[in-house]
Each structure stands twice: as C-alpha cells, then as structure tokens.
Amino acid sequence: MDYRPELKSARARGRNTRQLVHVLLRERITSLDLEPGAALSENELAEELGVSRTPVRESLILLADEGLVDVYPQMGTFVSRIRLRDIASAQFVREALECAALTDAVQRATDDDLAELRHLLDEQTAAERRDDMEGFFRLDERFHARLMAASGHGDAWPVVSNAKTQLDRARRLSLPLTQQLTILVGQHRAVVDLLARRDGPGALDALRSHLRLVFSDIETIRARHPELFSDDETDGHLRRAPLRRPEGGRRTAPAKKPGHR
C-alpha cells in the first residue's frame, strides 16, 4: 500500500509528521501488517512513507518505549514478539476498567445507548457472515468503546485502548479460529441483554468471560505460530527468515537479514 498520499494530505492539514508516522507504524504493528519478529529498516520505511529518516527514527524510539519494537545494537531493529506477560498485564488493565465502567452502565445506560449497542451487534453479525476479520475487529472496538460511553466514562476509553496494544495483536491472531466470530457476537449480545435487564452481576460475569476468552486461545495460537511469541522479556531468537503468513493475517514483505539498516 502506498501511504505517501495519506501522509502528504495529513501534513497539509497541519498534522505533525512524526506523530503521523508513529500512529501509522503502530497501526501496522498491531494489525500484524508488520509481523512479530520482522526486521525494520529506517531507510526503507522512510522511502516507503515519503518522509526523511528523522521522523521514522523518532517513531521507532517511541514504539520501543511502548514495547512494540526491539532494538539490538549491531544487529538491527525488529518488531517485538508477543510477550505473554504483556498480554496478562494488558488484560488486567482492560478488565479492571471495563468492568468498573459496566457497573455504572447498569444504572446509567439509556434506551438510545442500548439501541446503538444492538445496531453494532447487527453490523458485527453482517461482518461475520462476510468473514470480514478486519471489519469485525474495528466493530469490536466500537462496541467496547460504546459500552464504556454508556457508563458515562467514555473519556477513559483511550486509556483502555493504549493499554491493550499488545493484547490486540493476540486478539487479531485469534479471530480466524473456528467459530470465533460467532462466539464473540453471542457474548456481546449476552452482555447487552443483561445490561438491558439491569442485571449487574450477570452482566459483569458475562463481560469477564468475554474478555478472558483470549487466554483460552493463546495456546492454540502459539502452537500454530510459535515464532510470533516470546516467553521472556528479551527475545534471544531473532527471526532470520521470512515467517509464514498467519491464518487471516495480511501479507507482509519478507523479513530483512539482521543488521540491515
């Protein structure tokens, strides 16, 4: 994909180049367009995006701070592998905030809130029927953001969204699993139905079960793609050959040899 027109248009509207590059690279990593373990070249990214090396270098530093990029002196820069402890930490933050918000939503949710949530459920069902993984993921994000907004705490959603960046990569890998979309839509619907009945304990149990589903998928995903995961804080086994494409993932450019800048 040619990202240069998009970046040029955004810069014309006064957007900061480094911020744009950071957001774009972050999205490419979390969407698995840039797969875990992939080597990154400042020069090639700058050429691809039509920017100088400076905003790319600064963006990679920010991504390293977020745990999405690993920098190895004398070897190169790589997309970080998915670390299990990061998934657990992200899930802890997400569950704490979303469940706390749902408790308030039981009392505060209006008929309009419920109608919008049900509309999103209908859109999710349509995406499921089309087998549209990427579209479903975006709708899933909208559903959870809207659920939090129904509690009166919509401004807290960016906190949740930023905290679960590592978790999102595992979630995207889990979507192609058999019947996964059907299960997710059913769980979403159960939460909304219980919320509509003002059943606080039932809604909380349903939401917790839904949010924890990713853990039951992790071992299945790791068995299929062990090269995408790391048990350690640092990754001692850098990828030196192109990864096979994950089921449901998008095609990426072959990995470059470590040390290629």
Number of C-alpha atoms within 10 A of each C-alpha: 5 9 12 14 11 12 20 15 11 14 13 10 9 8 13 13 19 17 15 18 23 20 14 15 20 21 14 13 23 21 21 23 15 23 30 23 27 28 30 24 20 19 16 13 17 17 13 13 20 15 18 15 17 14 19 25 19 15 22 25 17 16 20 17 11 15 18 22 24 23 16 13 8 9 14 18 23 26 23 26 28 26 20 19 14 18 22 16 14 20 21 15 14 21 17 12 16 23 18 15 22 25 18 16 23 22 15 15 20 13 10 10 19 18 13 15 21 17 13 20 20 14 17 25 18 14 18 19 11 11 14 16 18 16 15 22 19 11 17 19 13 14 20 18 20 20 26 25 20 24 21 16 19 15 11 15 21 11 12 21 16 13 20 22 22 26 22 22 19 25 22 18 22 22 22 17 13 9 10 15 23 13 13 20 20 14 18 21 18 17 22 22 16 18 23 20 11 17 15 19 13 15 23 21 13 18 20 15 12 19 17 14 16 21 16 10 17 18 12 13 20 16 9 12 16 13 17 21 19 20 12 12 12 11 17 8 9 17 20 13 14 16 18 12 13 16 14 17 17 13 13 15 12 14 18 18 17 20 14 14 14
